[in-house]
Amino acid sequence: MIFGNMGKGVEVDLTSGTVTEFEIPEDIYRDYIGGTGLAAKLLYDRGNLEAEPLDPDNLLIFATGPLTGIGFSGSSRLSVGSRSPLTGIWGQASCGGNFGPELKRCGYDALVLKGRAEKPVYLIMGDDSVEIASAEDLWGKDTYETTDILKERHGKQAKVLAVGQAAENLIPFAGIVNDKGHHFGRTGMGAVMGSKKVKAVVAQGTKKMEYKDPEKVKAMQEEHRELVKNSIFCGALSAFGTGANMEAKMYEGDVPTRNWGRGLWEEGAEKLSGIALADNFIVDHGSCRGCAVRCKPVVEVKEGPYAMGPGPGPEYETQASFGTLIMNDNLAALCKINDYCNRVGMDTITCGATIAWAMDCYEAGILKPEDYEGIKLEWGDVDTVIDLLPKIVNREGKLGALLAKGSRKAAEEVGGGAEAYLTDSKGLEAPMHDPRCNWGDGLAYAVSIRGACHVSNLTFLLEWGAIEYPEIGLDKNYQPQSAEYKAEAVALTADLGCIMNSACWCEFPGTIYSVTQWAELFDAVAGYGWDYRKMMEAGARVWFLQRCLGHIWGATGADDRIGQRIMTPVEDGGIAGSVPDMETMLREFYEYRGMTPEGMPTRETLEKYGLGYLADRLGL
């Protein structure tokens, strides 16, 4: 009997209109965990790996994990994976909210979208059922409008995934939105969904999963509830959102400023912080399903040019990407920008970073106003940014069309030294934590399986001192601006990140547990029979599978780099003069991982994790 999972997935062929259920063997769950690991395995086994990201044959796969819907704080997450239109390699995103548990309640651990509908459609999911319905009346509407209409149509308790105009227009950093406030933001998964002419998925089910040891799960749930209740970290997130420590991190040098060209902007961090958000705009706190952390701010701007009614507020990444990164200290304007991006379904990290790149190019004389509709991109000019956003979504004008590509492809088109201001790895713009402050982040960004990313690994939390796992050797003296121990740390925290994203459990309340407790919970829920060593092995297996998908699609060790702008020292703040020693860390990482000096896994390493089929595919 399958525990902790429903035992099957469903594939919707949008070209033919057929719906097919398929069983998922127990060993696939045990070996690839669920979530992003399951999505990657299903894509490899069922997909056409020759397909381009926006081709009908490219699969888009939503997958739950064994911890999805178990009732713990942080256990409502859902993962999605596909070949990314932004990077061309493995793309994945994770989302909290309400949809993950509901997908399981419909009886499925995975929803696979294949092909392309002739006209816009949406899916209606119920107990062991999927129907395809016309969405022609929804096409062109934003994610909020779409969600409201579908909840009115199918009931307030229905859970909705929707895409907005950014996905319809195939913007390569378009996201997918669950019930307005929860987002699959990165790597352009929304564009893949839009390319298939799928506007939304509605789900409402009644099925329940079985636990291997229900009494153990119940006892651990009570224990975990108390740990969350007494956690200072979770308390700060509840009060101020994810921007809770923005001011402190600015002094350390962790918050990128002026497209990573400055190391300190005190007044900006003060005006944009979680504390400022709480003092001026937060009117309520939202949460993902069943989560006591409640880290989702609900904001309202009551008056002025940026007035907006109560709605999901910005998280730290947006407070930085449309704040410090572009030298905008107007928090009301930032709330308005966040609301717009939510509605059209657009990743705020890539969008903000691309605009910051363009501002640097404007200042350097590479992007001239006379070549781009006379638009001047000056630091802090937030009104020009607000005017520019619809142009990006609609590819309107020469500048809008350029920035709609994302920073790397835009820089390749512009040339003239524009690459000097890039901050990406593998085409994915870096998140808002500066590797010149904590060098391990630089290595983590460079070798991340989806491009620059801080949530596919736990490196940043380790370097902050927020976590420690002595069971697996993550208990050393990690000096921020040092290469020592960082290769091992990044490898192990990447495996932990794969476990989190495959289990579909949030890092915030999840990291309260030790790795031993994680393994105990997996066993109580799903009966995988792991100790923590077997659990870590599964995390590494998922990492190598996703890494090898990148190799199949053309990525090499030469792509394990971070943008030149980040590798340029600044003169002020806690990171003055600091640049990560990437050469040393990469060499040690490849050696620790069992890879060649060129960054390729060896056949011996892949076979160690039961991935010999990948070695065959790669000709190793």
N, C-alpha and C positions, 0 to 999 in steps of 0.2 A: 504493500500500500504506500502511496505517495503521501508524505507528511509535509506541512509547511508550504506546499505548492498545490496547484490544482491538477497538474499532470498532463496538461495539453495546451496547445496554442491554436490560433485560427488565422488562416491566410485569406485575404480578400484580394482577388484578381480584379482590378478595376477596369481592365480592358475588356474582359469577357463578362464581368458581373457575377462571377462565381465565388462562393464562400466554401472553404474547405477546412475542416478541423484536422489536426494532427496530434498524435501523442508525442510526449517528450520523455525519453527514457530516464530512469532514475539516475543512471551513471552520468548523464549530461548535467543534471542538476548538481550532483556531487562534485564533478570535475570543474564545472564552469560557474557554479554558485547560483546564478540568476542574473537579473538586471542587465548591466552592460556586458557581462561575461556571456550570458545566454544570448543576447542580441548579436554579439560578434560571432558566436558559434553558429547560430541560425543563418546569419548572412553568408558565412563561409560555406555552409553545407547546402543551402537552398538558393543562394543568389547567383547571378551572373557577374563574376568579378571583373569582366571586361567592360561592363557598363559604366558610362560616365555618370557623375553625380545626379544630373537632371534627366537622365534617360529613363524611360518607363521601366526598364529591367532592373534599375537600382532599387533595392528593397529598403523600406523604412520600417523599422521594427521597434515597437514599444514592448518593454518587458518588465515585469515585476520581479522582486526578489523574495527569498524565503521569509524575510522579516517584514515585508510589506503587509500592512493591515493587522499586525499582531497586537495593537493597542498600546504600545509603548510610546512615549514622547519621541518623535523623530522617525516613526515607523510607517509613514504614509507615502514614502517616495516611490517614484517610477522613473525608469530610464528609457532613453530612446537612442538608437544607433543607426548609422547609415554611412555611405561614402559622402564626405562633406563637399558641398559646392564651393566653400571658401578655401579649403586647403587641398582638396583632391585626395586626401587620405581618410583613415578611419575618423569619423566624427561621432561624438556622443554628447548627450546633455542629460541632466538629471533634474527632476522637478518634485517639489513637495506638493502640498495641497490635498486634493480629494480623489483624484482620478485613479491612482494606483490601487488602493484598496477596492475601489468599485470595479476595476477590471477583473480582479480576482473574484469578486462577488458575482460577476457574470460567468465565472467558470473557467477563466483563461489566465495563463501566465504570460502569454505573448500575443500581440496583435501584429501581423505581418501585412504590410501594404505593398502590393505589386502592381505593375502596369500603370495605365493612365486612363481616367474616365474621359469620355468624349465631351461631356458637359459637367459643370460643377456638381458635386455630390457631398452628402455627409452620411456618416454611418450611425445606425441606431443599434446599440448593444443591450441585450437583456440576458436572462438566464440561458446559457448555451445557445445563443442566437446572435446573428448580425444581419441587419438589413441595410440596403443601400437606398438612400432617398435623394431626391433632387435638391440641390442647394443653389439653384439659379437665382432665387430671390435673395439669397444671402451674400452672393459674390459682390464684392465692392464694399461691404460693410466692415466696420472694425471689430476687434475681438470682443469688446464690451457689448456692442449692439447684437452681435451674433449670439453671445452667451445669453443675453436677456431674452431674445426671441425664442431660442431653443428651450430655455427653462419654462417659458410661458407655454410652449407647444407640448413639452414632454413632462412637465412637472417640476416644481421647485427643488425636489430632492435629486433630480437627475444631475449627473456630473458631466461637465463639458470641457473638451479640448477644442480650441479654435485657433485659426490663423487669421491675420489681418491683411491689409493691402501690401505690406512688405513681402509677404510670402506669395501673394497672388502675382506680384510683379517680379518674382524670382530674385529678390535681393539676397545675395549669398550669405548674409548674416541675419536673415529673418528667423524669428523664433516661433514657438508654439505656446499658447497661453491656456492655463487651466483655471476656470472660474475667476478670471480677471486678475487675481493677485499672485499667481504662481507661474513660473516661466521656465520652459526649456530654452535657455537663451543662446547658448553658444554653438558654433560650427555650422549654422545655417540649416538646422533640421526643419525649420518652417518652410524654407525654400523647396526642400525635397517634397514636403507634403503639398505645397502649392503646385508643384510641377505635376503632381498626380491628380490635380483638380479636386482634392479633398479639402473642403472648407472646415469641417468639424467632425468630432466623434462625440456622441452622447451615450452615456452608460448608466444603467441602473439595474442592479441585480440583487439576489437574495441568498446566494449560495455561501456556504461557510467552508473554510479549510479545517483540516484536522491537525492536531499537534501530536508529536511523538509522546511527549510527557506533559500533559496539560497542567498538572499540579506544580511541576517545576517552573513552567512558564508563568503561572500565576504568582508564585513566590518571587520570582525574579522581577516581575512587573512591579510588585509592591516595593521591593528593594530599590529598583531603578527610580521609581517615583520619588522616593525620599532623597536619593542622590541629586536628582534634578532640583528638587525643592530647596536643597541646601547649597547648591552650586552658586558661587559668586559670579562665575562666568555666565551662566544661564540667566541669573538675575539681571546682570547688566544688559544682556541682549533683550530681555523683556521690557526694560525701562526705556532704552535708547535705540533699539535696533542694532544692526550690524555695524553702524558707524560709532558705536559706543566709545571706542578708544582712539578715535581719529587724531585728537590733539596730541596725545602721548606718542603715538606712532609717527606723527610729523616731526617731533623733536628727535626721535631716533633716526629718522631718515627713511622710513618705510613707505611714506605716502608720495607717489610720483607727482611732480609739479612742473608745469610749463613744458609739457611733453617730455618729461624726464630730464629737462635741462636745468632745473634748480633743485637744491637739496633741502630748502627750508622756506616755508611761507606760513608764518605763525598766525597772522590775522585771517588768512584763508581757512586754515583748519579750524580756527575758533568759530568762524561764521558758518561753516558747513558741517560741523560735527553732529553726532547723534544727540548731544546735549542741546545744541541750538535747535535741532529739529524738534525735540521734545518740548522745549520752552515756547516755541513759536507756532508749530504747525500740527503736531500729533494730537489727534482727537480721540483715537481709540487704538487698540492693538488687535491684529488678526493673528490667526495661527493656522498651521496645517492640521489636518484631521487628527484629533486626539492628542495634540501636543501641548504640554504645559509651559513650554518656553515662551510662546507667543512673541516671536521676534519680528513679526510683520507689522510695521507702523502703518496706521491709517492716517492720512494727512488731509488738511483742508487749508486752502489759501482763500481767505474770506473777502479780500478786496484787492484792488490794484490791477495792473495790466496782466498779472499772471494768476488771476483768480481762478479757482477750480473747486468744485464740490468735493465732499469727502470721498477718498479713494485710496487704493494701495500707494504707499509712499516709497521713496527711494531707499535702496539699501546702500551699504558702504561703497560697493563697486561703482554705483552711479554717482554717489556723492563725490567720488574722486574723478571718474571719467568725464563727467560733465561739470565738474567743479574745479578742483585743483589742477587737473590736467590741462584745462583751457584757461586757467586763471579767472574763473568766474566765481565770485563769492556771494552771489545773490541766491539764497536758498529757496526763495519763493519761485524764482525762474527755474531753478533746478527741479523743483516739484512738478512744475508745469511740463518740463521736458520729459521727465520720467513718465508722467501721465500720457503724453503723446506717444512715446515709444511703446508703452504698454498696449495702447489701443491699436496701433498699427502693427504691433508684433515685431519689434526690432531690438536686437542685442545692443544694450547701452555700452558695453565695453568696447566692442569693435567699432561702433558708430562714433563714440566719443574719442577713441584713440585715433580713428581715421581723420576726424576733424582737427585734432591736436597736431597730427602729422602735417596736415594741410596748412595750419597756422605757422608752423615752423618753416615750411617751404615758402609760404608767402613772405615771411620775414627775411628769408635768405634770397628772395628775388627769383625763386624757381617757378612759383605760381604767380603770374602777373595778372592783375585785375583786368587789363585790357584783353586778355585772352579768355577770361571767364566771366563774361557778362558784367564786368565792372565791379564784381563783388570783392570787397576787402575783408580779409580774414585776420582780424587783429585780436590779440590776447584780451580776454575779458569781455569782448563784445557779444554778450549773450543774445541780444535781440537778433543779430545777424545769424547766429546759430539756429535760433528758433525759426526764423524765416527759411533757413536752408533745409531743415529736416524734411518737409514735404517734397522738396525738390529731389532729395536723395531717394525717398520712397518711390517717387514717380519717374526717376531718372530724367528729371526735367532740366534742360539746359546743359551746357557743357560741364559745368562744375558739379551739378547734381549727378550726372551720369558718371563722372570720374569717381566721386566719393562713394557711389553705390557699389563699386567694385571691392571695397575694402582697401586698406592701406598698401599692402604688398603689391597687388595687381595695379593699383593706381600709380605707385612709384615706378613700376616697370614700364608703364605707359608714358609717364612724364619724363623719366630719365633726368639728366642734368644734375646729378648729385642728390636726387630725392631719396635714395636708399639710405643716406646717412642719417635720416630722421626716423627710420623705422624702429618699431619696438616689438616685433613679432618673433615667433618661432614657428617655422613650417607654414607661415601664412596666417596664423592665429595670433592676434594682438595680445600682448601680455596683460594679465590682470593687475590690479592696483596695489601690488606689493613689490618694493624695489629690491632686486637682487644685490645691489651695491650695499644695502644694509645687512642683508642676510644672504651670504654667498650660496648657501644650499638652494635657495630659491632659483638662482640662475641655472644651476644644474638641473633642477626639477623642471623648470620651464623648457630647457633645451631637449631633454629626453622624454618629456611627456608624450604619451601616445596620440594625443589629439592636437598637439601644438601647445604653445605657452598656456599653462594652466596651473592653478593652485588647489583645485578641488579633486583632481584625479590622483592626488597624493596628499599626505599630511605634513609635508616638510615645513611649511610655514608655522604650523602649530608647535612642532618640535623645537624649532629654532627660537620661538618666542618663549619656550619654557612652559607652555600650556599643557603638554602631554609628556609622558615618559613611560616606556615599556621595557623594563629590565629583563622580562622573560625572553625577549628576542635581541637584547643587546643595545636597545635604544635608551641608554642611560649615561651617555658620555658627556663630557664638558664641551658643548658645542659653542665655540666662540663665533660670534656673528660674521665677522669679516676674516674668515679663515677657511682654508680648504680641508683642514684636518677632520677626519671622520665623515666628511660630507658624502662621499661616494656610497658608503655603506648605508648612511642615513637615508639618502634619496632612494636607493634601491628598496629598502625595507618599507619606507613610508609610501612608496609607489604601490607596493603589494598591498599595504593596508588600505590605500585609496581604492584599489581595484576591489577589495573585499567590501568596502563601504558601498561603492557604487553598484556592485553586483548584488549585495544583500538588500540594497535600496533602504539604507538607514542613514539618517542625517548625522553629519560629523559633530554638530554642536552637542546634542545630548548623548550621541554615540560614544564620544571620546571620554566620557565619564567612566566607562568600563575599561578594565584591563583586557589584554588579548586573551587571557585565560577565560575570563567571563564571557567574551564574545563567543569563543568556541563552545562553552557550556550552553549558551543561548541557542546557537545553531543546532546543537545536538538535541536540546529539549524541544525546539520547534520542528526541525526538519529531519532529525535522526540521521544526519550525515555521518555520524560516528567519528568525527574529527577530534583530535587534540589540537592545541594551538599550532603545532608544527605542520600538521596536515592542512589546517586552515591557511597558513602562510604559503604553503606550496600551491594551493588553489589560487591564491592571489597572484602569485608569480606566473602561473599558467595563463591566467587571463591577460596579464600584462604582455607576455610574449606573443599570445595570439593576436592581440590588437596591434602590437608593434609590427608583427609580420604582415598583417593586412596592409600597413603602410608601406612595407618593402615591396609587396606585390604590386602596389600602385605607384611605385617609383621612388619612394623616399629612401635615403641612404644615411649613413653616419655623418655625411657632410652637411646634412640638414639639422643636426643636433647643435644648433647655435641660437643665440638670442640677438635681437636687433642691435644694430650699431649704435643707436642712440643710448641704449642702456649700457653699452660697453664703453661709453665715453664718460670720464670722470667729471664731477661738478666741483665747484669751489666752495660751497657753503653747506652748513648743516652737519648732521651726524655721519654723512656719507662722503664728506669732502675728500677727494683724492682716491676714493675706493673704487676698484673694478674687480669683479670676481675672477679668480684664477681658473678660467674654464678649461684650459689645456690640462692642468693637473687633475682636476676633478673628473673630466671626461675619461682620461686615461685610466684612472683608478676605478671609475664606474664600470667601464667595459670589462676590465679585468675581474672585478667582483661579480659581475653578472654572467661571466662565462661567454664573453663575446670577443670578436676579433678586434684588433686595434682600429679597424675601419668602421666599427660599430655594427657589425652583423652578428647575429647569434650563430654559434657553431651547431653542427648536427648533434654533437654529444649533449649540448645544453638542451636543445629542443626535445631530444629523446628522453632526457631526464624527467621532463614534465609531461611525457606522453604526447608530444607534439611532432612526432616523426613525419606525419603527413605534411606539415609545413616545411620541413627540411626538404622533402621530395619536391614540393611545389616550387621552392626557391632554388632548387638545384644545388643544395649544400652537400 
